[in-house]
Amino acid sequence: MTISRQTYLKRGYRRIGGWLFPYSARFIDSLLDLQLESGVQGAVGEIGVHHGKLFLLLALGRRPGESAFAIDVFDDQHLNLDRSGAGDRDIFLANARRWLEPANRLDILQRSSLDVRPDDLLRLCGPVRLASIDGGHTEDCVLNDLALIGAVLAPRGVVVLDDNFNEFWPDVSSGVARYLFDPAARLRPFAITPNKTYFAAAEDAGFYRRALRNRNGYYFEKTARLFGNDVDIFGTQAYSFSLKKRVIEWVRHTPVAPYARALRATVRRLAR
């Protein structure tokens, strides 16, 4: 039986250990749709899969023949220097068997990403179109992982980074800063959702900003600047400015008698 991403999002991912905000899962799902519709090709995968919560969503978004790679130290926790997460290979594989078809190809590297070279990944699965980075949370790990995936990224590929603005892991933002201040860095940030920052090659960032604004406009909140790059922010506020504006505009331009007076009074309060 083929399991869809929609089924997994409705019934699967909440049962799997790990950290993934619901809206970020839906945004990544829309990103997978966009890549498939736009003909972007390549492997998908994750550095730091833990129990597979996000990895399985990525793996369910593949075309036939595309690989899904997983890089994690799993039970070799002596390599997990900052104690960010504690992956378990048996649990991860059990979840993969539950949600992926037996014929689906999985390429697993049980090692620190610091010991993975771009050629290793290219030999394993080829160029990468969508990768999540959620491995070691030290500056050196983040710097290494962005450079590693950047070196193997397919045309119009995307990198999703976890915990860039998590106050518990300031090393992640420091690693991002070190990467982006390198003139040779290939990746540029273009979007932010709850606990996720999205990167693409500089020449592809505009494409993704336009396309994802069209697909996720309801949750769009604002455009900001991150190290000199325009980034679009989606779904980070429980009660967003975009939703507030939509309610106000709807009430102003929609006949709602006999409730108009009460609703317009509410709008005046919201607009203050």
HELIX and SHEET records of a PDB file:
HELIX    1   1 ARG A    5  THR A    7  1                                   3    
HELIX    2   2 TYR A    8  GLY A   12  3                                   5    
HELIX    3   3 TYR A   13  ARG A   15  5                                   3    
HELIX    4   4 PRO A   22  SER A   38  1                                  17    
HELIX    5   5 LYS A   53  ALA A   59  1                                   7    
HELIX    6   6 GLN A   77  LEU A   79  5                                   3    
HELIX    7   7 ARG A   89  TRP A   99  1                                  11    
HELIX    8   8 SER A  113  ASP A  115  5                                   3    
HELIX    9   9 PRO A  118  CYS A  125  1                                   8    
HELIX   10  10 GLU A  139  VAL A  152  1                                  14    
HELIX   11  11 PRO A  170  LEU A  180  1                                  11    
HELIX   12  12 ALA A  202  ARG A  215  1                                  14    
HELIX   13  13 GLY A  217  TYR A  219  5                                   3    
HELIX   14  14 PHE A  241  HIS A  253  1                                  13    
HELIX   15  15 ALA A  260  ALA A  271  1                                  12    
SHEET    1   A 9 LEU A 106  GLN A 110  0                                        
SHEET    2   A 9 ALA A  68  ASP A  72  1                                        
SHEET    3   A 9 ALA A  43  ILE A  47  1                                        
SHEET    4   A 9 VAL A 128  ILE A 133  1                                        
SHEET    5   A 9 LEU A 153  ASP A 162  1                                        
SHEET    6   A 9 LYS A 196  ALA A 201 -1                                        
SHEET    7   A 9 LEU A 187  THR A 193 -1                                        
SHEET    8   A 9 ASN A 229  PHE A 234  1                                        
SHEET    9   A 9 PHE A 220  LEU A 226 -1                                        
END                                                                             
